[in-house]
Amino acid sequence: VHTDFRKKGVASELLDSAVSLLKAEKIEKFFLEVREGNFPARSFYIKKNFAEVSVRKKYYSDGENAVVMVKEL
């Protein structure tokens, strides 16, 4: 979410909408990757009931790792 719109519920609305669509399609798990150093995003996803399940080493072009997260739907 663009910095001008952070802390206004935009990310929550987007994620909640995506989860609703996935549930309607009978999808059981929602996976995502997030930069290991992106602590605000990781915290947000944890608050949204995602769990950190693994790390993908050097996932990004700059060599940073990605944390794989999952949410049971």
Phi and psi in degrees as a GROMACS rama.xvg file:
@    title "Ramachandran Plot"
@    xaxis  label "Phi"
@    yaxis  label "Psi"
@TYPE xy
-55.3588  144.573  HIS-2
-56.5043  -31.0482  THR-3
-65.3445  -18.6024  ASP-4
-115.517  7.73789  PHE-5
-73.2759  153.122  ARG-6
65.4851  25.9232  LYS-7
-123.687  9.10963  LYS-8
87.7723  1.79502  GLY-9
-64.4571  -47.5332  VAL-10
-61.7857  -40.9418  ALA-11
-62.775  -43.0086  SER-12
-63.128  -43.9166  GLU-13
-62.4223  -47.7355  LEU-14
-66.8665  -42.8132  LEU-15
-61.4701  -38.1109  ASP-16
-66.3995  -43.2127  SER-17
-61.9722  -43.0633  ALA-18
-62.2418  -42.3973  VAL-19
-60.787  -43.989  SER-20
-63.5174  -42.3798  LEU-21
-64.8305  -42.0927  LEU-22
-61.5003  -40.3245  LYS-23
-62.611  -28.1342  ALA-24
-91.3824  8.19116  GLU-25
64.6592  27.7221  LYS-26
-75.1852  135.483  ILE-27
-98.7223  -23.9344  GLU-28
-138.859  142.811  LYS-29
-119.041  113.912  PHE-30
-104.846  148.367  PHE-31
-151.789  161.49  LEU-32
-116.82  143.117  GLU-33
-139.55  145.454  VAL-34
-57.0567  136.67  ARG-35
-57.6253  -35.3039  GLU-36
-86.0843  0.822817  GLY-37
-90.3117  75.0694  ASN-38
-64.3584  -37.2784  PHE-39
-61.9461  -41.7268  PRO-40
-67.3793  -43.5124  ALA-41
-60.4109  -41.7825  ARG-42
-63.6089  -42.0166  SER-43
-59.3064  -48.7516  PHE-44
-65.208  -37.0654  TYR-45
-62.9326  -41.5353  ILE-46
-63.0102  -25.758  LYS-47
-92.7507  18.2647  LYS-48
70.7062  28.7408  ASN-49
-88.4722  148.229  PHE-50
-115.909  141.947  ALA-51
-80.1416  122.581  GLU-52
-114.583  -23.7877  VAL-53
-166.225  175.566  SER-54
-125.964  134.816  VAL-55
-102.342  110.376  ARG-56
-66.5664  135.758  LYS-57
49.2799  43.0882  LYS-58
-69.0726  -38.9062  TYR-59
-90.7414  157.057  TYR-60
-60.3946  -23.0781  SER-61
-87.7027  3.66783  ASP-62
92.2975  -4.68307  GLY-63
-70.1376  145.705  GLU-64
-75.5184  158.402  ASN-65
-114.192  140.375  ALA-66
-96.9212  125.531  VAL-67
-88.4533  129.915  VAL-68
-124.584  151.884  MET-69
-137.865  148.015  VAL-70
-129.051  126.539  LYS-71
-77.923  128.806  GLU-72
